[in-house]
Every structure is written in C-alpha cells, then in structure tokens.
Amino acid sequence: MKVVDTPLPDVLVIEPKVFGDSRGFFLESYNQRAMAEIGIRENFVQDNHSFSAKNVLRGLHYQVQNPQGKLVRAIAGEILDVAVDLRRRSSSFGKWCKVRLSGENNQMIWVPFGFAHGFRVVSETAHVFYKTTDFYAPPCERTIAWNDPRLGIDWELDGEPLVSAKDAKGISFQDAEKFE
C-alpha cells in the first residue's frame, strides 16, 4: 500500500497494491493491520455505497456530536472527491483539497473527522463505496454549500451540477459549525 500526502494534514490518498493478469485483478480495499501501519487506526462501523449519474454533486457533508471519518473509493466510474478542513486549530483550517478517484486508478482517500466531504461524478455514472467510523446520525448531519464563495472550490463543472434539495440548502462556510 502506498500513501500520498495531500495539501491537507491528515487527509491521505491511498494506493492499494493491485495484482492483475489476463483474468482481471485483485486488491485489498481494506486491511486493518495495513491501515494501522499508515496511521489509520479507527474502527469502521458502517459501509455505504452510492450510485450516481454524471454531474451529480453530493456534499459538502459532515456530522457534529457523532463525527465520521471516511475511507472513500470509486468502485466504477470516476469522481472528483473534495475534503474541507473544519478544524479551527488546524494550519489548514478553511482550506480544501480534491483528488480524482476511479475504478481504474483504484485509489482511496482517507478523510478523518473534522472535515466536510463531498464529490462530483465526472464519468457517465459512478459507484462510490465508503467506510465510516461512526453511524449516520441525521440530527447531527450538517451541509455546507458546495458553491460557497469563501471556499471557492473548483469542482471542474461540466454544466450545472445535479444536487439534492438538502444540498441545495447548504449553509455558508462562515455560518457552519466547526470543530475545535
């Protein structure tokens, strides 16, 4: 397993070892020991799988009181994955990074709690699979506006994004609850 740092401390891109031949490939998408060796020692309690069409934009989501760390992977298709640092005491507070995850590059991103997370589908469709360190708790979920001008995230849009009603009502970064 190879780890690639991102501009945000603690957010990591993980490249698993892929064993391929004429029949296809095999990879370990999660191994508790291997993750611990690279510093990810959290206990995962929930697996999520989403399917989305091109230009669907999900996020920017996070939970308060029950914060979630997320290990995210695009199983099929391609997404532009974004993490925003919400930790007030962090040197990268209010900054964001993005990575392209796809079924072809097999990369994953580790987004620890303290960050908002979202993604946009770049390909015609995408299956996204992610593990979380805490259970989904709707009363604790918060959404920051994907297009907040203070953040200025470059989603590399190809037309208007398709967002849920909930995501369309996201609040500004300035007004969002943060982590200490």
N, C-alpha and C positions, 0 to 999 in steps of 0.2 A: 504494500500500500504506500502510495506517495502522497505527501501533503504539500499543498501550495498555499502560501500565505496570501491574504487579500489586504487591501488598504485598511481594513478594519481589524483591530486587535480581537482575537478570539474567533473570528469568522474564518473558517478554513474550507478550501476546496480539497476534496479527497479523490484520488485516482486509484481505484482498486486494480489489483493485478487481474488481467484478462487472459485466459488460456483459450486460444482459438485454433481451429483447424478447419478442414473442408466440411465438417459436420455442423459447425457453428461455434459457439463459445460457452465458457463457464466463468463466472466470477462470484466472489463472496461479496454481497452487498452490505452485510453486517456481520461482524465477528467481535464479540465483547472484549476478548483479550487484545486483539489488534487495535481496537478503538482506544482502549485504556493506554496502550503503548504510545499513542499520539496525543494523549491528554483528554480524551472524551470518556469520562468515567460515569456519566449519568445513566440512570436506569430508564429505559424506554417502556412506556406503559400503553401506548396506542399506536396503531398503524393506520394511515389514511391513504386513500387512492382517489385521485380526481381525474376526470376525463373532460377535456375542453377543446373547443374549436379555435381556429386561428383568430388572433387579436383579442381573445378573452383575457382580461386582466383581473387578477384576484389579489386583493390586498389594498392597503398595507395593514396586516392584522397582527395583533399581539394580545396577550391576556395579562391583566393585573390580578393580584392575590394568588392566582394559580398560573404563574408564568410558564411558558413552554419553550424548551429547546427543541429544535427541529433538525433532523437529518433528511435532506431533500434530494430526490433523484428523479430525473425524467426517464421513464422506462421505454417509452416510444415517443417519437416526435422531438421537438426542440422548444425550450422555453428560455426566456431571459429572466433570471432569478435575481431579486433585489433584497438586500438587508439594510436597515436603517438603525443606527446606534441611538438608543433612547436612554443610555446610562449617563446621568448628569455629571458624574465624576470621571468619565472617560475622556481621554485626549481626543477621541474621535466622535464625541457627542454631536448629534445632528448631522453626521456625515453618512453617506451611503456607498455601497459597492454593488456591482452587478456582475453576474457570470452567466455564461450560456451552458445549460445542461441539456444533454440529448441522449437518446437511446443509442447513438453512435459513439459519443465520447465516453459514456458510462461514468462521468464524473458525478460527485455528490457535493453538496455544500452543507456544512455544519453551521447552523445559526443558533447560538446559545440564547437563553432567556436574557431579556434586557434589550432585545432588538425587535423592531417591526419587520414583517416579512411579506413579500408579495411576488407575483410572477406574471409575465405576459407570454402567451403562446405565439411562437414565431412560425411554426410549421402549420400545415393544414389542420392537424389535430395533435393532441399530446396527452399521454397518460403520465401523471405525476404521482409518485409514491413517496410518502414521508412518515418517519417515525417521530413521535413526540414524547417528551419527558414528563408531561402531565396530561391529564384528561381534558377534553374540550369542556369548557365551562361557559356557556353562553352569557350569563350575567357578568362575567369577568372579561369578555372579549371587547376589544376596542379596535376602531378602524381610523387610520389617518388617511386623509385624501391622497389618492395616488398621484394627483397633479398639483400638489401643494407647491406654490411658487417659492417658498422659503427653501424647500428641499431641492427643487429643480432637477428631479430625476429624469434622465434621458432614457425613456422606455423604447427608443428606436421604433416608434409607431409606424405602422403601415395602414393608414386610415384611422377611423375612430375606434377606440377600444370598446369592447363589449364588457360592461361591468354590471354587477348585481345592484339591485335597489339599495341594499345595505351599504355596498362600497361607494355608491354614488353619493351617499350622505356622510362620507368620511369627514372628520374634522381636521382643522389645520394642525400642523406640527406644533405651532405655538400654543394652542389650547389643549393639546393631547396630554394625558397623564404620562409621566416619565418615571424612570427608576433611579434610585439613589446610587 
